[in-house]
Amino acid sequence: MGVIVYSPMKSGLLTGKMTRERVAAMPEDDFRKGKAQFQEPNLSRNLTLADLLKAIGARHGRTVGEAAIAWCLRQPQVTGAIVGIRSAAQVGGVAEAATFRLSPEEVGEIARSMEGHPA
């Protein structure tokens, strides 16, 4: 049995473009406003994770989104990922994620940063 993950970039949190200010400015009817991942203390943890993924991606000339997707695809139980994009321009930030391979050390670095995070 395989698992297909949904929203490996956590509804935009792991794109490298989300900030506390952007979350605060979201309209009240934005579905993300009510999600626990966009509220403290989870928001701070997720923004820290995004910073780590940005650094890991930069080591390889990759985007934050590619690093997030690559981490999901690196999990042994995961066979695929549903990646949502809103425009053709966003394809470039994730297109090569399927071929991006994180090192075991990088996978460990991400896992350590996620300890204690809610799913």
N, C-alpha and C positions, 0 to 999 in steps of 0.2 A: 504494500500500500504506500502511496506517496501523498505528499501534502503540497498544496498550492497555496502560497502565502498571498494575502491581500494587503495592499497598501504598505509595501516595504519601506516607503519613505514617510510613514506615519502621517498621512494627510498633509504633507508639505513640511512637517517639522524637520525632516532630515534632508532638505534640499539645499541647505546653506543660505537660504534667503529669509528664513523666519527669524524674527527678533521679538523681544518682549513688547516693543512698541507696536509692531505689526499685529501681534495678537490682540493687544489692548484696543487697537483701532478697528478690529473686525466688526462688521455690523452684528447686531444682536441676533439676527436670523441666520447667521453663518453656523452651520451644523457643528463646526469644530469648537465653537465657543463653549459648548456644554460638555465636551469630551474631557475626561480626566487628564489625558495627555497634554492638554493645553492649559491646565490649571496647576498652580503651585501645590506641592513641591515638584511635581512631575515636569512642569514646563522647564524649570532650571536644569533638571537632570537631562532632559531631552536636548536642550540647547547645548549643554556640555558634550553630549554624545555627538551632536552634529559637528561641533568643533573638532572632536577627535577624528570623525570620519573625513572631515575636510583635510586634516593634516595627513591622514593615511592616503587619501586620494591624491593629494599634492605630491607625495613621494613618488607616485607612479604617473603623474600627468593626467590624473582622472578627476572626475567631479565627485562631489559629496554624494550625489544620488547614485552614481555608479558604485561607490564604496558601500553604501547602504544595501543596494540590491545584491552586490557580490557577497556581502556577509550573509544575507538570507540564503542565497543559492549555495553557499558553502556548508550549510547545515545538512548533515547526512539524511535527514528525513524529508527534506524539501526537494521536490522535483520540478517546481516552477514557481513563477511569481507573476501576479497580476499588477502591473505598473500603470497607474493612472496618469495621463497627461492631458492637459487642456488645450494645447496648441502644437502645431508642427515644430515650432521653435524649441519646445521642450524635449523633443526627441534626441537632439544632440547631447543633452546632459545625461542620458541614460542608455543610449544606443549600444555602447560597447560593454555594458555591465556583464553580459553573459560570457564574455571572454576574459574578464578581469579576474585574476586569481589572487586572493589574499594569502599571505604566508601564514603558517601556523602561529607565528609570533603575533602577527596582526590580529588574527582571530582571537587569540588569548587576550590581547590588549583591549579589544572591543568587549569581550565577555566580562573582563574584570570591571570595566566601566559601567556595565549594565547590572552588576550584582545588586540585588535589592530593588531593582526596577519592577514595577508591575507590568504585566504583559500588555 
